[in-house]
Amino acid sequence: MSEYALRNQLMGTEKLESIDRIKKNPVSQHSGVNGLSHESVPIDAPPLLEICGGSVELACELLDELEATGFQYVERIQKSVSERDMVATADISHSLKGLAGILCAEEIRKRADEIELAGRLSDSNRIEFHVSQLAAEMQRCVDYLPELRQELAGK
């Protein structure tokens, strides 16, 4: 699902303003799940719920989207890098960066941002480093989803 489609799904000025506010300042001051700092959890639940207008159902739908498509993004980025298609690399990374921003998955957002920039600069050495980091962080996020869903279910 594209960032545009996600924004449309969220509908409502207040919710869209929340997304814009979080995207402008993606590093949250909130605590993560079970009181852990946002730096120790791959997805920061409080701002995610804020973006979703408090809707646990919508937050879980977005998490489902990450689980279903997260590794597809990584694979598409890897494929575009292997084909030396830096424009596609940057474009795919930009889309992933938007999804990660909405989900408050800050490390994925940072890695996607670095890959996008390197793609625009045609810096393949820098891309390869960040792609391996992105794949590891995607795995960390997906592994964290059951714990996060359980926490959200208690809200």
MODELLER restraints for C-alpha pairs under 7 A, 6 or more apart:
rsr = mdl.restraints
at = mdl.atoms
rsr.add(forms.Gaussian(group=physical.xy_distance, feature=features.Distance(at['CA:2:A'], at['CA:95:A']), mean=6.68, stdev=0.5))
rsr.add(forms.Gaussian(group=physical.xy_distance, feature=features.Distance(at['CA:3:A'], at['CA:95:A']), mean=6.72, stdev=0.5))
rsr.add(forms.Gaussian(group=physical.xy_distance, feature=features.Distance(at['CA:3:A'], at['CA:98:A']), mean=5.64, stdev=0.5))
rsr.add(forms.Gaussian(group=physical.xy_distance, feature=features.Distance(at['CA:3:A'], at['CA:99:A']), mean=5.82, stdev=0.5))
rsr.add(forms.Gaussian(group=physical.xy_distance, feature=features.Distance(at['CA:7:A'], at['CA:16:A']), mean=6.71, stdev=0.5))
rsr.add(forms.Gaussian(group=physical.xy_distance, feature=features.Distance(at['CA:10:A'], at['CA:52:A']), mean=6.90, stdev=0.5))
rsr.add(forms.Gaussian(group=physical.xy_distance, feature=features.Distance(at['CA:15:A'], at['CA:51:A']), mean=5.93, stdev=0.5))
rsr.add(forms.Gaussian(group=physical.xy_distance, feature=features.Distance(at['CA:15:A'], at['CA:52:A']), mean=6.65, stdev=0.5))
rsr.add(forms.Gaussian(group=physical.xy_distance, feature=features.Distance(at['CA:15:A'], at['CA:53:A']), mean=5.94, stdev=0.5))
rsr.add(forms.Gaussian(group=physical.xy_distance, feature=features.Distance(at['CA:18:A'], at['CA:50:A']), mean=6.91, stdev=0.5))
rsr.add(forms.Gaussian(group=physical.xy_distance, feature=features.Distance(at['CA:18:A'], at['CA:51:A']), mean=5.28, stdev=0.5))
rsr.add(forms.Gaussian(group=physical.xy_distance, feature=features.Distance(at['CA:19:A'], at['CA:51:A']), mean=5.43, stdev=0.5))
rsr.add(forms.Gaussian(group=physical.xy_distance, feature=features.Distance(at['CA:19:A'], at['CA:102:A']), mean=6.49, stdev=0.5))
rsr.add(forms.Gaussian(group=physical.xy_distance, feature=features.Distance(at['CA:23:A'], at['CA:101:A']), mean=5.93, stdev=0.5))
rsr.add(forms.Gaussian(group=physical.xy_distance, feature=features.Distance(at['CA:26:A'], at['CA:101:A']), mean=6.76, stdev=0.5))
rsr.add(forms.Gaussian(group=physical.xy_distance, feature=features.Distance(at['CA:26:A'], at['CA:104:A']), mean=6.87, stdev=0.5))
rsr.add(forms.Gaussian(group=physical.xy_distance, feature=features.Distance(at['CA:26:A'], at['CA:106:A']), mean=6.87, stdev=0.5))
rsr.add(forms.Gaussian(group=physical.xy_distance, feature=features.Distance(at['CA:27:A'], at['CA:106:A']), mean=6.93, stdev=0.5))
rsr.add(forms.Gaussian(group=physical.xy_distance, feature=features.Distance(at['CA:28:A'], at['CA:38:A']), mean=6.85, stdev=0.5))
rsr.add(forms.Gaussian(group=physical.xy_distance, feature=features.Distance(at['CA:28:A'], at['CA:47:A']), mean=6.93, stdev=0.5))
rsr.add(forms.Gaussian(group=physical.xy_distance, feature=features.Distance(at['CA:30:A'], at['CA:38:A']), mean=6.74, stdev=0.5))
rsr.add(forms.Gaussian(group=physical.xy_distance, feature=features.Distance(at['CA:30:A'], at['CA:46:A']), mean=6.45, stdev=0.5))
rsr.add(forms.Gaussian(group=physical.xy_distance, feature=features.Distance(at['CA:31:A'], at['CA:37:A']), mean=4.68, stdev=0.5))
rsr.add(forms.Gaussian(group=physical.xy_distance, feature=features.Distance(at['CA:31:A'], at['CA:38:A']), mean=5.59, stdev=0.5))
rsr.add(forms.Gaussian(group=physical.xy_distance, feature=features.Distance(at['CA:32:A'], at['CA:38:A']), mean=4.83, stdev=0.5))
rsr.add(forms.Gaussian(group=physical.xy_distance, feature=features.Distance(at['CA:32:A'], at['CA:41:A']), mean=6.38, stdev=0.5))
rsr.add(forms.Gaussian(group=physical.xy_distance, feature=features.Distance(at['CA:32:A'], at['CA:44:A']), mean=5.23, stdev=0.5))
rsr.add(forms.Gaussian(group=physical.xy_distance, feature=features.Distance(at['CA:32:A'], at['CA:45:A']), mean=5.83, stdev=0.5))
rsr.add(forms.Gaussian(group=physical.xy_distance, feature=features.Distance(at['CA:32:A'], at['CA:46:A']), mean=6.77, stdev=0.5))
rsr.add(forms.Gaussian(group=physical.xy_distance, feature=features.Distance(at['CA:33:A'], at['CA:45:A']), mean=6.37, stdev=0.5))
rsr.add(forms.Gaussian(group=physical.xy_distance, feature=features.Distance(at['CA:33:A'], at['CA:148:A']), mean=6.89, stdev=0.5))
rsr.add(forms.Gaussian(group=physical.xy_distance, feature=features.Distance(at['CA:33:A'], at['CA:151:A']), mean=6.78, stdev=0.5))
rsr.add(forms.Gaussian(group=physical.xy_distance, feature=features.Distance(at['CA:38:A'], at['CA:44:A']), mean=5.51, stdev=0.5))
rsr.add(forms.Gaussian(group=physical.xy_distance, feature=features.Distance(at['CA:42:A'], at['CA:105:A']), mean=5.59, stdev=0.5))
rsr.add(forms.Gaussian(group=physical.xy_distance, feature=features.Distance(at['CA:42:A'], at['CA:107:A']), mean=6.90, stdev=0.5))
rsr.add(forms.Gaussian(group=physical.xy_distance, feature=features.Distance(at['CA:42:A'], at['CA:140:A']), mean=6.78, stdev=0.5))
rsr.add(forms.Gaussian(group=physical.xy_distance, feature=features.Distance(at['CA:42:A'], at['CA:141:A']), mean=5.36, stdev=0.5))
rsr.add(forms.Gaussian(group=physical.xy_distance, feature=features.Distance(at['CA:43:A'], at['CA:103:A']), mean=6.73, stdev=0.5))
rsr.add(forms.Gaussian(group=physical.xy_distance, feature=features.Distance(at['CA:43:A'], at['CA:104:A']), mean=5.43, stdev=0.5))
rsr.add(forms.Gaussian(group=physical.xy_distance, feature=features.Distance(at['CA:43:A'], at['CA:105:A']), mean=4.41, stdev=0.5))
rsr.add(forms.Gaussian(group=physical.xy_distance, feature=features.Distance(at['CA:43:A'], at['CA:141:A']), mean=6.80, stdev=0.5))
rsr.add(forms.Gaussian(group=physical.xy_distance, feature=features.Distance(at['CA:44:A'], at['CA:104:A']), mean=5.37, stdev=0.5))
rsr.add(forms.Gaussian(group=physical.xy_distance, feature=features.Distance(at['CA:44:A'], at['CA:105:A']), mean=6.56, stdev=0.5))
rsr.add(forms.Gaussian(group=physical.xy_distance, feature=features.Distance(at['CA:47:A'], at['CA:104:A']), mean=6.81, stdev=0.5))
rsr.add(forms.Gaussian(group=physical.xy_distance, feature=features.Distance(at['CA:48:A'], at['CA:59:A']), mean=6.73, stdev=0.5))
rsr.add(forms.Gaussian(group=physical.xy_distance, feature=features.Distance(at['CA:48:A'], at['CA:103:A']), mean=5.73, stdev=0.5))
rsr.add(forms.Gaussian(group=physical.xy_distance, feature=features.Distance(at['CA:48:A'], at['CA:104:A']), mean=5.88, stdev=0.5))
rsr.add(forms.Gaussian(group=physical.xy_distance, feature=features.Distance(at['CA:49:A'], at['CA:55:A']), mean=6.43, stdev=0.5))
rsr.add(forms.Gaussian(group=physical.xy_distance, feature=features.Distance(at['CA:49:A'], at['CA:56:A']), mean=6.72, stdev=0.5))
rsr.add(forms.Gaussian(group=physical.xy_distance, feature=features.Distance(at['CA:49:A'], at['CA:59:A']), mean=6.34, stdev=0.5))
rsr.add(forms.Gaussian(group=physical.xy_distance, feature=features.Distance(at['CA:52:A'], at['CA:58:A']), mean=6.14, stdev=0.5))
rsr.add(forms.Gaussian(group=physical.xy_distance, feature=features.Distance(at['CA:52:A'], at['CA:59:A']), mean=6.02, stdev=0.5))
rsr.add(forms.Gaussian(group=physical.xy_distance, feature=features.Distance(at['CA:56:A'], at['CA:152:A']), mean=6.29, stdev=0.5))
rsr.add(forms.Gaussian(group=physical.xy_distance, feature=features.Distance(at['CA:60:A'], at['CA:149:A']), mean=6.87, stdev=0.5))
rsr.add(forms.Gaussian(group=physical.xy_distance, feature=features.Distance(at['CA:67:A'], at['CA:142:A']), mean=6.05, stdev=0.5))
rsr.add(forms.Gaussian(group=physical.xy_distance, feature=features.Distance(at['CA:70:A'], at['CA:138:A']), mean=6.71, stdev=0.5))
rsr.add(forms.Gaussian(group=physical.xy_distance, feature=features.Distance(at['CA:71:A'], at['CA:138:A']), mean=6.99, stdev=0.5))
rsr.add(forms.Gaussian(group=physical.xy_distance, feature=features.Distance(at['CA:73:A'], at['CA:92:A']), mean=6.93, stdev=0.5))
rsr.add(forms.Gaussian(group=physical.xy_distance, feature=features.Distance(at['CA:73:A'], at['CA:96:A']), mean=6.71, stdev=0.5))
rsr.add(forms.Gaussian(group=physical.xy_distance, feature=features.Distance(at['CA:74:A'], at['CA:135:A']), mean=6.31, stdev=0.5))
rsr.add(forms.Gaussian(group=physical.xy_distance, feature=features.Distance(at['CA:77:A'], at['CA:89:A']), mean=5.36, stdev=0.5))
rsr.add(forms.Gaussian(group=physical.xy_distance, feature=features.Distance(at['CA:77:A'], at['CA:92:A']), mean=6.37, stdev=0.5))
rsr.add(forms.Gaussian(group=physical.xy_distance, feature=features.Distance(at['CA:77:A'], at['CA:93:A']), mean=6.92, stdev=0.5))
rsr.add(forms.Gaussian(group=physical.xy_distance, feature=features.Distance(at['CA:80:A'], at['CA:86:A']), mean=6.93, stdev=0.5))
rsr.add(forms.Gaussian(group=physical.xy_distance, feature=features.Distance(at['CA:80:A'], at['CA:88:A']), mean=6.06, stdev=0.5))
rsr.add(forms.Gaussian(group=physical.xy_distance, feature=features.Distance(at['CA:80:A'], at['CA:89:A']), mean=5.42, stdev=0.5))
rsr.add(forms.Gaussian(group=physical.xy_distance, feature=features.Distance(at['CA:81:A'], at['CA:89:A']), mean=6.26, stdev=0.5))
rsr.add(forms.Gaussian(group=physical.xy_distance, feature=features.Distance(at['CA:86:A'], at['CA:119:A']), mean=4.71, stdev=0.5))
rsr.add(forms.Gaussian(group=physical.xy_distance, feature=features.Distance(at['CA:86:A'], at['CA:120:A']), mean=6.58, stdev=0.5))
rsr.add(forms.Gaussian(group=physical.xy_distance, feature=features.Distance(at['CA:86:A'], at['CA:122:A']), mean=5.86, stdev=0.5))
rsr.add(forms.Gaussian(group=physical.xy_distance, feature=features.Distance(at['CA:87:A'], at['CA:119:A']), mean=6.40, stdev=0.5))
rsr.add(forms.Gaussian(group=physical.xy_distance, feature=features.Distance(at['CA:87:A'], at['CA:120:A']), mean=6.60, stdev=0.5))
rsr.add(forms.Gaussian(group=physical.xy_distance, feature=features.Distance(at['CA:89:A'], at['CA:116:A']), mean=6.69, stdev=0.5))
rsr.add(forms.Gaussian(group=physical.xy_distance, feature=features.Distance(at['CA:89:A'], at['CA:119:A']), mean=5.77, stdev=0.5))
rsr.add(forms.Gaussian(group=physical.xy_distance, feature=features.Distance(at['CA:90:A'], at['CA:115:A']), mean=6.58, stdev=0.5))
rsr.add(forms.Gaussian(group=physical.xy_distance, feature=features.Distance(at['CA:90:A'], at['CA:116:A']), mean=4.01, stdev=0.5))
rsr.add(forms.Gaussian(group=physical.xy_distance, feature=features.Distance(at['CA:90:A'], at['CA:117:A']), mean=6.85, stdev=0.5))
rsr.add(forms.Gaussian(group=physical.xy_distance, feature=features.Distance(at['CA:90:A'], at['CA:119:A']), mean=4.78, stdev=0.5))
rsr.add(forms.Gaussian(group=physical.xy_distance, feature=features.Distance(at['CA:90:A'], at['CA:120:A']), mean=5.98, stdev=0.5))
rsr.add(forms.Gaussian(group=physical.xy_distance, feature=features.Distance(at['CA:91:A'], at['CA:116:A']), mean=6.94, stdev=0.5))
rsr.add(forms.Gaussian(group=physical.xy_distance, feature=features.Distance(at['CA:93:A'], at['CA:112:A']), mean=4.95, stdev=0.5))
rsr.add(forms.Gaussian(group=physical.xy_distance, feature=features.Distance(at['CA:93:A'], at['CA:113:A']), mean=6.79, stdev=0.5))
rsr.add(forms.Gaussian(group=physical.xy_distance, feature=features.Distance(at['CA:93:A'], at['CA:115:A']), mean=6.28, stdev=0.5))
rsr.add(forms.Gaussian(group=physical.xy_distance, feature=features.Distance(at['CA:93:A'], at['CA:116:A']), mean=5.20, stdev=0.5))
rsr.add(forms.Gaussian(group=physical.xy_distance, feature=features.Distance(at['CA:94:A'], at['CA:112:A']), mean=6.67, stdev=0.5))
rsr.add(forms.Gaussian(group=physical.xy_distance, feature=features.Distance(at['CA:94:A'], at['CA:113:A']), mean=6.79, stdev=0.5))
rsr.add(forms.Gaussian(group=physical.xy_distance, feature=features.Distance(at['CA:94:A'], at['CA:116:A']), mean=5.95, stdev=0.5))
rsr.add(forms.Gaussian(group=physical.xy_distance, feature=features.Distance(at['CA:96:A'], at['CA:112:A']), mean=6.38, stdev=0.5))
rsr.add(forms.Gaussian(group=physical.xy_distance, feature=features.Distance(at['CA:97:A'], at['CA:109:A']), mean=4.63, stdev=0.5))
rsr.add(forms.Gaussian(group=physical.xy_distance, feature=features.Distance(at['CA:97:A'], at['CA:112:A']), mean=5.19, stdev=0.5))
rsr.add(forms.Gaussian(group=physical.xy_distance, feature=features.Distance(at['CA:97:A'], at['CA:113:A']), mean=6.12, stdev=0.5))
rsr.add(forms.Gaussian(group=physical.xy_distance, feature=features.Distance(at['CA:100:A'], at['CA:106:A']), mean=6.74, stdev=0.5))
rsr.add(forms.Gaussian(group=physical.xy_distance, feature=features.Distance(at['CA:100:A'], at['CA:108:A']), mean=6.05, stdev=0.5))
rsr.add(forms.Gaussian(group=physical.xy_distance, feature=features.Distance(at['CA:100:A'], at['CA:109:A']), mean=5.05, stdev=0.5))
rsr.add(forms.Gaussian(group=physical.xy_distance, feature=features.Distance(at['CA:101:A'], at['CA:109:A']), mean=5.88, stdev=0.5))
rsr.add(forms.Gaussian(group=physical.xy_distance, feature=features.Distance(at['CA:107:A'], at['CA:137:A']), mean=6.88, stdev=0.5))
rsr.add(forms.Gaussian(group=physical.xy_distance, feature=features.Distance(at['CA:108:A'], at['CA:134:A']), mean=6.13, stdev=0.5))
rsr.add(forms.Gaussian(group=physical.xy_distance, feature=features.Distance(at['CA:108:A'], at['CA:137:A']), mean=6.27, stdev=0.5))
rsr.add(forms.Gaussian(group=physical.xy_distance, feature=features.Distance(at['CA:108:A'], at['CA:138:A']), mean=6.79, stdev=0.5))
rsr.add(forms.Gaussian(group=physical.xy_distance, feature=features.Distance(at['CA:111:A'], at['CA:130:A']), mean=5.89, stdev=0.5))
rsr.add(forms.Gaussian(group=physical.xy_distance, feature=features.Distance(at['CA:111:A'], at['CA:134:A']), mean=5.72, stdev=0.5))
rsr.add(forms.Gaussian(group=physical.xy_distance, feature=features.Distance(at['CA:114:A'], at['CA:130:A']), mean=6.94, stdev=0.5))
rsr.add(forms.Gaussian(group=physical.xy_distance, feature=features.Distance(at['CA:115:A'], at['CA:127:A']), mean=5.27, stdev=0.5))
rsr.add(forms.Gaussian(group=physical.xy_distance, feature=features.Distance(at['CA:115:A'], at['CA:130:A']), mean=6.25, stdev=0.5))
rsr.add(forms.Gaussian(group=physical.xy_distance, feature=features.Distance(at['CA:118:A'], at['CA:124:A']), mean=6.97, stdev=0.5))
rsr.add(forms.Gaussian(group=physical.xy_distance, feature=features.Distance(at['CA:118:A'], at['CA:126:A']), mean=6.32, stdev=0.5))
rsr.add(forms.Gaussian(group=physical.xy_distance, feature=features.Distance(at['CA:118:A'], at['CA:127:A']), mean=5.85, stdev=0.5))
